[in-house]
Every structure is written in C-alpha cells, then in structure tokens.
Amino acid sequence: MKHASMKRALVALLVTVLVTISLSGCYLVPISQEIRDLLTAPDSPTAVATPVTRDQQPPATRVPDPPAASTAVEALQPDGRYSLVDLYERVNPSVVNIAVAVRVAIPDTGILPFGTPDSEGFLQQGEGSGFVYDLQGHIVTNYHVVRGAERITVTFADDLVVKAELIGGDPDSDLAVIRVDVDREQLQPLPLGNSDLVRVGEEVVAIGNPFGLSGTMTRGIISAVSRTMPAGGGETSSYSIPDVIQTDAAINPGNSGGPLLNLYGQVIGVNTAIESAVQSNAGVGFCVPSNIVHKVVPGLIEKGYYEHPRLGISGWTITSAWAEAAGIDAGQRGVLVVEVTAGSPAVDAGLRGCDRTILVDGQSYPVGGDVIVSIDGEMVRKFEDLISHLARYTVVGQRVTLEVLRDGRIVEVELKLDARPRTSPAVS
C-alpha cells in the first residue's frame, strides 16, 4: 500500500508537470525509464484513469487532420454571402501579380536612377495587381501600373508566369486592360457588381500584392462613397474620376489594380490610390467604382481607348456666401460655369462663363456665369453631381438638356456632347 501511495503521488505530480509544460508551449522534457515503468505498472490506477485532453497531448502525438475545405457553394451564408475563408479561396486564383519594366532616361544631373542600365537608358521594375476579366485572357488593372511599360509579366496564384500585352489604357479613369495567352482552364473571371448599390458600413475585402506579397487579403468596410479623385493615371490632367469608393481595408503600394470585393464575391471597385504622407496604409484607400469599369473596359478591349463625353466647361460648386455676394438666393445650389472651352459643345450651345470678379470674405471670386442646376431633369447640387451624371448616363454624341440660372431666371440649354481631347485643360 505504501508503494502504491507513493506511485499515485508521483503520477499526480508528473501529470501536473506535463499539463503545465504543455499549456505553456514549451518542449516536453524526456521521461526516465523508472518513471515510465511506474506509469505503466498494473497497480497504477491513477495513470490508467486520468484522461488526457487534446490540449495536453505532447507534440509527438498526431492530431486528426482538419476537415476538407468547403466548396464555394457550401460556404454561402443564408443571405448568399461567402465566409471570408471561402471568399478568398474562390477569388484568389483570379487575382494576378503584374510586373513591369519601364524605361527611364539617364538624367542630366548625373545622378543615376535605380534600375538596369543599357545603351538607351535604365529599365526600372515596378509591380501591381490585376484580376481576370473574361475567358479571352483579358485582365483589368490600373493605367498607372502599366503606363509606359516595355515589358509586362503576369504571375497567377499557382505561380504560372506568362508575358502579357497591353490592349488599351485610359488615364482619365486610371484603367487599363492587358491580355495573356493561357489555357481557358487557367482563367477564372470575376463578376462585376453594381457600385451604385454600395453603402457606407458594408463589409469588403481587398486582394492583391502589397509590397510584392502575393495573394494578400485585407478586410474592412466602405468608409465613404461619391468621392472624387484626380484623373490622369500619373499624367497631368484637369479631369476628375467621379463616384470613387473610399475604404479602410488596408491598401498599400502593389495593391493598385487589384479588386475590392463585397462578400458576394463581386468586384465593386478597383484599388487605385491611398491617402498617406508616407505612401503606406493609413486607413484611407480609394477605388475606381465597378460601374466605370462596366463602361470603360469594353471600349478598351474593342478600340484600345475610351471616349469620355464632355460639356467643355470648367466650374465649381457655389456656396451660400458666394450666392449672397452675387445677389442670388443664399439657398441656391448648383455649379457655376467659370469658363467655357473654345470649340466645345458649351460654346456651340451658348453657355456663358464668368466675366468679372467680386470679393467674398476678402477673397476674389468670379461671377456673371451661368449656374447649372440640373441635367436631363436630375438636380445638380454640386460639381460632383454633374461629372457623375456624365460618366454614368451619357455617351459621346448624346444630346443633353441643362437648366441654368441666368440673369435671375431659369433657362434651358440643349447641347450635343463630344469627346474629351486626349490632352485638354477642360474639367467636364
């Protein structure tokens, strides 16, 4: 009995030590043969009766394999959304890494840029992201990712590396289409959602290659909608991209061109820019909306470029202070026509730009121009409303009707939209 009691006490002490070591994450110490014999002796009821939980198993014990990953269909929630794990597994094969080589001239300063030198200058490397658009091998990305590229290489999620050709680019929407020649089985196009339905607070994910880290997914919400962003895709432009989506999902250099997705697996935007003094995520990222992708990408595939309709004006949103100083109702809303562009539809239709200035709070402001208050019956309260309507609902050659406030009364002005010149200072 005395020996049995001693064994029980020793077993209890050993089990306590084993549990403590296992839970602390340390390696288990070797067990002496004497103690091993004690644990396995027939009169050691404590050793036989004490259950060992999964958390207490030593590292050498094999844990059962986890269940197989769910298929996309099984992952659907009752409302049709995917779980984050299954959304990633479904979408990631459609997201690609895009590497480019861009030629940079040797500067006169004598300071050599980074890159590979040859007789014609330097080839600098850059990279971004993109996603499969269709079964013909077209891939959507940002214009600024591939602008000026002499060589474009695409890497798929399974590490297949292929060369790509530039099909078309549009700096005014910062969108571009490249094409790869691969087997159809390699291509898993992503569906485009309706960005007009996006709401602040909606959960979203971004997938891309930040800092070259391929296949990275980040999670966040829609933090704002209907933003505007300077157009140009790295080139000088006075135009703006309307209806831009803002998100706090982490977007960093290398994410550009990758998809922003809702939890239904639909692309609702193309990750394009960040707001940061140090060019890293600060919780404010901007995405070109999918409805602009809907309009622009087919044109890029067909013609290599996209024609944006324009009025041919520059202007800005009027304020209450300006309205009072200009002698109109302080509650009036609309877009002041500051200038009309020579040879534009605005000139042909007789729209009036400003012809003098006034002081408002010590600053000089233009007055005397028409104030646009609606387009085709849709109210225009701010400049963003005007460029959004043109981008969403109009095409080159279409006739539109403007209501403008002129000399204290509302008049209708009809004009026929033409295409923006490739290089033009016009704003809308």
C-alpha positions as CSV (number, residue, x, y, z in Angstrom):
1,M,0.0,0.0,0.0
2,K,2.8,2.4,0.9
3,H,4.4,1.7,-2.5
4,A,1.1,2.2,-4.3
5,S,0.5,5.5,-2.5
6,M,4.0,6.7,-3.4
7,K,3.3,5.8,-7.1
8,R,0.0,7.7,-7.0
9,A,1.6,10.8,-5.6
10,L,4.4,10.6,-8.1
11,V,2.0,10.2,-11.0
12,A,-0.1,13.1,-9.8
13,L,3.0,15.3,-9.7
14,L,4.1,14.2,-13.1
15,V,0.7,14.8,-14.7
16,T,0.7,18.3,-13.2
17,V,4.1,18.9,-14.6
18,L,3.1,17.6,-18.1
19,V,0.0,19.7,-18.2
20,T,1.9,22.9,-17.1
21,I,4.6,22.4,-19.7
22,S,2.1,21.6,-22.5
23,L,0.0,24.7,-21.9
24,S,3.0,27.0,-21.7
25,G,4.0,26.0,-25.2
26,C,7.4,24.6,-24.2
27,Y,9.0,21.4,-25.3
28,L,8.4,18.3,-23.1
29,V,11.4,17.0,-21.1
30,P,12.5,13.3,-21.5
31,I,10.9,10.8,-19.1
32,S,13.2,8.4,-17.3
33,Q,12.7,4.7,-17.6
34,E,11.9,4.4,-13.9
35,I,9.1,6.9,-14.1
36,R,7.8,5.3,-17.4
37,D,7.7,1.9,-15.6
38,L,5.8,3.5,-12.8
39,L,3.2,5.0,-15.1
40,T,2.6,1.6,-16.8
41,A,2.6,-0.6,-13.8
42,P,-0.6,-2.7,-13.3
43,D,-1.3,-1.2,-9.8
44,S,-1.2,2.4,-11.0
45,P,-4.9,3.2,-11.2
46,T,-4.2,7.0,-11.4
47,A,-2.3,6.6,-14.7
48,V,-5.0,4.5,-16.2
49,A,-8.0,6.6,-15.0
50,T,-6.7,10.1,-15.8
51,P,-8.0,11.2,-19.2
52,V,-5.6,13.3,-21.4
53,T,-7.3,16.1,-23.3
54,R,-6.3,17.3,-26.7
55,D,-4.6,20.4,-25.2
56,Q,-2.5,18.1,-23.0
57,Q,-1.2,15.9,-25.8
58,P,2.6,16.0,-26.3
59,P,3.8,17.4,-29.7
60,A,4.7,13.9,-30.9
61,T,1.0,12.8,-30.7
62,R,-0.7,13.1,-34.1
63,V,-3.7,15.4,-34.1
64,P,-6.5,14.4,-36.6
65,D,-6.5,16.2,-39.9
66,P,-9.0,19.1,-40.1
67,P,-12.0,18.6,-42.4
68,A,-11.6,19.3,-46.0
69,A,-12.2,23.0,-47.0
70,S,-15.7,23.8,-48.0
71,T,-16.6,24.4,-51.6
72,A,-17.8,27.9,-52.6
73,V,-21.4,26.7,-52.8
74,E,-21.3,25.2,-49.3
75,A,-19.7,28.4,-48.0
76,L,-22.7,30.5,-48.9
77,Q,-24.4,32.1,-45.9
78,P,-28.2,32.1,-45.8
79,D,-28.2,35.6,-47.4
80,G,-25.9,34.5,-50.2
81,R,-22.7,35.9,-48.9
82,Y,-19.4,33.9,-48.6
83,S,-17.4,33.3,-45.5
84,L,-14.1,35.2,-45.6
85,V,-12.1,31.9,-45.9
86,D,-14.2,30.6,-48.8
87,L,-14.3,34.0,-50.5
88,Y,-10.5,34.1,-50.5
89,E,-10.3,30.5,-51.9
90,R,-12.8,31.4,-54.6
91,V,-11.3,34.7,-55.6
92,N,-7.6,34.5,-55.2
93,P,-7.0,32.3,-58.3
94,S,-8.5,35.2,-60.3
95,V,-6.1,37.8,-58.9
96,V,-2.7,38.2,-60.5
97,N,0.6,39.9,-59.8
98,I,1.7,42.3,-62.6
99,A,5.4,43.1,-63.0
100,V,6.5,45.8,-65.5
101,A,9.8,47.2,-66.8
102,V,9.7,50.9,-67.7
103,R,12.5,52.7,-69.5
104,V,13.8,55.8,-67.7
105,A,16.2,58.2,-69.5
106,I,19.5,59.0,-67.8
107,P,19.1,62.4,-66.2
108,D,21.4,65.3,-67.0
109,T,22.2,65.7,-63.3
110,G,24.5,62.7,-63.4
111,I,22.6,61.0,-60.6
112,L,21.7,57.5,-61.9
113,P,18.3,56.1,-61.1
114,F,17.7,52.7,-59.8
115,G,17.4,50.1,-62.5
116,T,19.2,48.1,-65.1
117,P,21.3,50.3,-67.5
118,D,21.7,49.7,-71.2
119,S,22.5,51.9,-74.2
120,E,19.2,53.6,-74.2
121,G,18.7,54.3,-70.5
122,F,17.6,52.4,-67.5
123,L,14.9,49.8,-67.1
124,Q,13.1,50.2,-63.8
125,Q,11.0,47.5,-62.3
126,G,7.5,48.1,-60.9
127,E,4.6,45.9,-59.9
128,G,0.9,46.0,-59.2
129,S,-2.2,43.8,-59.2
130,G,-5.0,42.9,-61.6
131,F,-7.9,40.5,-62.0
132,V,-9.2,38.2,-64.7
133,Y,-12.0,39.9,-66.7
134,D,-13.0,37.2,-69.2
135,L,-12.2,33.9,-70.8
136,Q,-10.3,35.6,-73.6
137,G,-7.4,36.3,-71.3
138,H,-8.2,40.0,-70.6
139,I,-7.0,41.3,-67.3
140,V,-8.1,44.6,-65.7
141,T,-5.6,46.7,-63.8
142,N,-4.8,50.4,-63.3
143,Y,-3.4,52.5,-66.1
144,H,-0.7,53.9,-63.8
145,V,0.5,50.3,-63.2
146,V,1.3,49.6,-66.9
147,R,1.9,53.2,-68.2
148,G,5.0,53.3,-70.3
149,A,5.8,49.6,-69.7
150,E,8.2,47.9,-72.3
151,R,7.6,44.5,-70.7
152,I,4.6,43.2,-68.7
153,T,4.7,39.9,-66.9
154,V,1.7,38.3,-65.1
155,T,2.0,35.7,-62.3
156,F,-1.0,33.7,-61.4
157,A,-1.8,32.4,-57.9
158,D,-0.4,29.0,-58.8
159,D,2.9,30.6,-59.8
160,L,2.4,30.3,-63.5
161,V,4.3,33.2,-65.1
162,V,3.4,34.5,-68.6
163,K,4.1,37.5,-70.7
164,A,1.2,40.0,-71.3
165,E,0.5,42.6,-73.9
166,L,-1.2,46.0,-73.4
167,I,-4.6,46.1,-75.1
168,G,-5.7,49.6,-74.1
169,G,-5.4,52.2,-71.4
170,D,-7.5,55.2,-70.2
171,P,-5.7,57.7,-68.0
172,D,-9.0,59.6,-67.2
173,S,-10.4,56.6,-65.4
174,D,-7.0,55.1,-64.5
175,L,-8.0,51.8,-66.0
176,A,-6.1,49.5,-68.4
177,V,-6.6,46.1,-70.0
178,I,-3.8,43.7,-70.7
179,R,-4.1,40.2,-72.2
180,V,-2.4,36.9,-71.6
181,D,-2.3,33.8,-73.8
182,V,-3.1,30.8,-71.5
183,D,-5.4,27.8,-71.4
184,R,-9.0,28.6,-70.6
185,E,-8.8,26.4,-67.5
186,Q,-6.3,28.9,-66.1
187,L,-8.9,31.8,-66.3
188,Q,-11.5,32.3,-63.7
189,P,-13.2,35.7,-64.4
190,L,-14.6,37.7,-61.6
191,P,-18.1,39.1,-61.8
192,L,-18.6,42.8,-61.7
193,G,-21.1,44.1,-59.1
194,N,-23.2,47.3,-59.2
195,S,-21.2,50.0,-57.4
196,D,-24.3,52.2,-57.2
197,L,-25.6,49.8,-54.5
198,V,-22.6,50.2,-52.3
199,R,-23.4,51.6,-48.9
200,V,-21.2,53.1,-46.1
201,G,-20.6,50.4,-43.5
202,E,-20.7,47.5,-45.9
203,E,-18.0,44.9,-45.3
204,V,-15.5,44.5,-48.1
205,V,-12.1,42.8,-48.8
206,A,-9.2,43.8,-51.0
207,I,-7.0,41.2,-52.6
208,G,-3.7,42.0,-54.2
209,N,0.1,42.1,-53.9
210,P,1.1,44.9,-51.4
211,F,4.8,45.3,-51.3
212,G,5.1,42.3,-53.6
213,L,3.5,40.0,-51.1
214,S,1.3,38.0,-53.4
215,G,-2.2,36.8,-52.5
216,T,-2.7,39.1,-49.6
217,M,-6.3,39.7,-48.5
218,T,-7.3,42.6,-46.2
219,R,-10.6,43.3,-44.6
220,G,-12.5,46.5,-43.9
221,I,-15.7,48.5,-44.6
222,I,-16.8,51.1,-47.1
223,S,-16.0,54.3,-45.2
224,A,-17.3,56.7,-47.8
225,V,-18.8,56.9,-51.3
226,S,-19.1,59.5,-54.0
227,R,-15.6,60.8,-53.6
228,T,-13.8,62.4,-56.5
229,M,-10.2,61.7,-57.4
230,P,-7.8,63.4,-59.8
231,A,-7.7,61.6,-63.1
232,G,-4.6,61.1,-65.3
233,G,-3.1,57.9,-64.0
234,G,0.2,59.6,-63.3
235,E,-0.2,62.1,-66.2
236,T,-1.2,65.7,-65.9
237,S,-5.0,66.1,-66.2
238,S,-7.6,68.6,-65.0
239,Y,-10.4,66.0,-65.1
240,S,-11.7,64.0,-62.1
241,I,-12.9,60.4,-61.6
242,P,-16.4,60.5,-60.0
243,D,-18.1,58.1,-57.6
244,V,-14.9,56.9,-56.1
245,I,-15.3,54.4,-53.2
246,Q,-13.3,55.0,-50.0
247,T,-12.4,52.1,-47.8
248,D,-10.4,51.4,-44.6
249,A,-9.4,47.9,-45.9
250,A,-5.6,48.1,-46.0
251,I,-4.4,49.2,-49.4
252,N,-0.6,49.6,-50.0
253,P,1.8,50.0,-52.9
254,G,1.4,46.9,-55.0
255,N,-2.4,46.7,-54.4
256,S,-3.1,49.0,-57.3
257,G,-5.2,47.3,-59.9
258,G,-6.5,44.6,-57.7
259,P,-10.2,44.1,-56.9
260,L,-12.2,45.4,-54.0
261,L,-15.0,42.8,-53.4
262,N,-18.2,42.6,-51.5
263,L,-18.9,39.4,-49.6
264,Y,-20.9,38.0,-52.6
265,G,-17.6,37.7,-54.5
266,Q,-18.4,40.6,-56.8
267,V,-15.9,43.3,-57.8
268,I,-17.3,46.6,-56.7
269,G,-14.1,48.6,-57.3
270,V,-10.5,48.6,-58.5
271,N,-8.0,49.5,-55.8
272,T,-6.2,52.6,-57.0
273,A,-4.8,55.1,-54.5
274,I,-4.1,55.8,-50.9
275,E,-4.1,59.0,-48.8
276,S,-0.9,58.9,-46.9
277,A,2.1,61.1,-46.3
278,V,4.4,58.1,-46.2
279,Q,2.8,56.0,-49.1
280,S,1.6,53.3,-46.8
281,N,-1.8,52.4,-45.4
282,A,-3.4,55.0,-43.1
283,G,-7.0,53.6,-43.3
284,V,-7.9,55.7,-46.3
285,G,-7.9,53.9,-49.7
286,F,-9.7,54.9,-52.9
287,C,-11.1,52.6,-55.6
288,V,-12.4,53.2,-59.1
289,P,-16.1,52.1,-59.0
290,S,-17.2,49.0,-60.9
291,N,-19.8,50.9,-62.9
292,I,-17.0,52.9,-64.5
293,V,-15.2,49.6,-65.2
294,H,-18.5,48.4,-66.8
295,K,-18.4,51.4,-69.2
296,V,-14.7,51.8,-69.9
297,V,-13.3,48.3,-70.2
298,P,-15.4,47.1,-73.2
299,G,-14.1,50.1,-75.1
300,L,-10.5,49.4,-74.2
301,I,-10.9,45.9,-75.4
302,E,-12.6,46.9,-78.7
303,K,-10.6,50.1,-79.6
304,G,-7.8,50.4,-77.2
305,Y,-9.1,53.6,-75.8
306,Y,-12.3,55.1,-74.3
307,E,-14.0,58.3,-75.3
308,H,-15.3,60.3,-72.4
309,P,-18.2,62.7,-73.1
310,R,-17.8,66.3,-72.2
311,L,-19.6,69.6,-71.9
312,G,-16.5,71.7,-72.3
313,I,-16.6,73.8,-69.2
314,S,-14.6,74.4,-66.0
315,G,-16.5,75.3,-62.9
316,W,-17.1,74.7,-59.2
317,T,-19.8,74.2,-56.6
318,I,-21.4,77.5,-55.5
319,T,-21.6,78.4,-51.7
320,S,-24.1,80.4,-49.7
321,A,-21.5,83.1,-49.1
322,W,-20.8,83.3,-52.9
323,A,-24.6,83.3,-53.7
324,E,-25.3,86.2,-51.3
325,A,-22.4,88.2,-52.7
326,A,-23.5,87.5,-56.2
327,G,-27.0,88.8,-55.4
328,I,-28.9,85.4,-55.6
329,D,-30.7,83.3,-53.0
330,A,-28.3,82.1,-50.4
331,G,-30.0,78.7,-50.5
332,Q,-29.4,78.3,-54.2
333,R,-27.3,75.2,-55.2
334,G,-25.6,74.4,-58.4
335,V,-22.4,74.6,-60.5
336,L,-21.0,77.9,-61.6
337,V,-19.7,77.9,-65.2
338,V,-16.4,79.7,-64.7
339,E,-15.0,79.2,-68.3
340,V,-16.1,77.6,-71.5
341,T,-13.6,75.8,-73.7
342,A,-13.1,77.0,-77.2
343,G,-14.6,74.7,-79.8
344,S,-16.6,72.7,-77.3
345,P,-20.3,71.9,-77.1
346,A,-20.6,74.5,-74.3
347,V,-19.6,77.2,-76.8
348,D,-21.9,76.0,-79.5
349,A,-24.8,75.9,-77.1
350,G,-24.2,79.4,-75.8
351,L,-23.3,78.7,-72.2
352,R,-21.9,81.7,-70.5
353,G,-18.7,81.8,-68.4
354,C,-17.8,84.4,-65.8
355,D,-16.9,87.9,-66.9
356,R,-16.0,89.7,-63.6
357,T,-15.0,89.1,-60.0
358,I,-16.3,90.0,-56.6
359,L,-14.8,89.9,-53.1
360,V,-16.1,87.3,-50.7
361,D,-14.6,87.2,-47.2
362,G,-11.6,89.1,-48.5
363,Q,-11.1,86.7,-51.5
364,S,-11.7,87.4,-55.2
365,Y,-14.3,85.1,-56.8
366,P,-15.6,85.1,-60.4
367,V,-19.3,85.9,-61.1
368,G,-21.5,86.5,-64.2
369,G,-21.5,82.9,-65.5
370,D,-24.4,80.5,-65.8
371,V,-25.3,78.3,-62.8
372,I,-26.2,74.8,-63.9
373,V,-29.0,73.5,-61.6
374,S,-30.0,70.3,-63.5
375,I,-29.0,68.0,-66.3
376,D,-31.7,65.9,-68.1
377,G,-34.1,66.6,-65.2
378,E,-31.6,65.4,-62.5
379,M,-30.8,68.0,-59.9
380,V,-27.2,69.3,-59.7
381,R,-26.3,70.5,-56.2
382,K,-22.5,70.2,-56.6
383,F,-19.9,69.7,-59.2
384,E,-19.5,66.0,-58.4
385,D,-23.2,65.5,-59.4
386,L,-22.5,66.9,-62.8
387,I,-19.4,64.8,-63.6
388,S,-21.1,61.7,-62.1
389,H,-24.1,62.1,-64.4
390,L,-21.9,62.5,-67.4
391,A,-19.8,59.4,-66.5
392,R,-22.8,57.2,-65.7
393,Y,-25.5,58.0,-68.1
394,T,-24.1,59.7,-71.2
395,V,-22.0,58.9,-74.2
396,V,-20.3,60.9,-76.9
397,G,-22.8,62.2,-79.5
398,Q,-25.7,62.2,-77.0
399,R,-27.9,65.3,-76.6
400,V,-28.5,66.6,-73.0
401,T,-30.6,69.4,-71.6
402,L,-29.3,71.7,-69.0
403,E,-31.3,74.0,-66.8
404,V,-29.2,77.1,-65.9
405,L,-29.8,80.1,-63.7
406,R,-29.1,83.1,-65.9
407,D,-29.8,86.7,-65.0
408,G,-32.2,85.7,-62.2
409,R,-34.3,83.2,-64.2
410,I,-34.1,79.5,-65.2
411,V,-33.5,78.8,-68.9
412,E,-33.0,75.6,-70.8
413,V,-29.9,74.9,-72.9
414,E,-29.6,71.9,-75.1
415,L,-26.2,70.7,-76.4
416,K,-24.6,67.7,-78.0
417,L,-21.7,66.1,-76.1
418,D,-18.4,65.5,-77.9
419,A,-15.3,63.6,-76.8
420,R,-12.7,64.9,-74.5
421,P,-9.4,65.6,-76.4
422,R,-6.6,63.4,-75.3
423,T,-4.8,66.4,-73.9
424,S,-7.1,69.2,-72.8
425,P,-7.4,71.5,-69.8
426,A,-11.2,71.1,-69.7
427,V,-12.6,69.8,-66.5
428,S,-16.0,68.4,-67.5
